[in-house]
Amino acid sequence: MSTHEIIALDDRSSSSFPGDTQQAEVNEPQLITLTQKQDSDRKIHVSVIHEKVQGFLEIGYHLTCLRDEGLYRKTHTTFEAFIQDEFDFCVRHAERLIAACDCGQGVVQQL
């Protein structure tokens, strides 16, 4: 049974089929009206994201090159150690940036 169905327990006697279900009302997200400040803030956030997305994808690209070409091995035996020492973040973050780059390349090409 889905979360949107309610068993009509109180009305079983009037139903011709025991266990009939009724659809519960689902409150869909609604558009809202923003205040002038909220609208201004929204425009700033969206603008910054549009400006910075290419740089974000470039970081993922360069991390991919360092990893795949083994260029980190000049100073480190593992990519994980290189990322930690060179950039002071964990390899999981680097992997997320690389994955985002992989996903984002198609999006950027469509823009």
Secondary structure as UniProt FT lines:
FT   TURN            3..4
FT   STRAND          5..7
FT   TURN            10..11
FT   HELIX           12..14
FT   TURN            18..19
FT   STRAND          21..23
FT   HELIX           36..68
FT   TURN            69..70
FT   HELIX           71..74
FT   HELIX           79..87
FT   HELIX           91..110
//
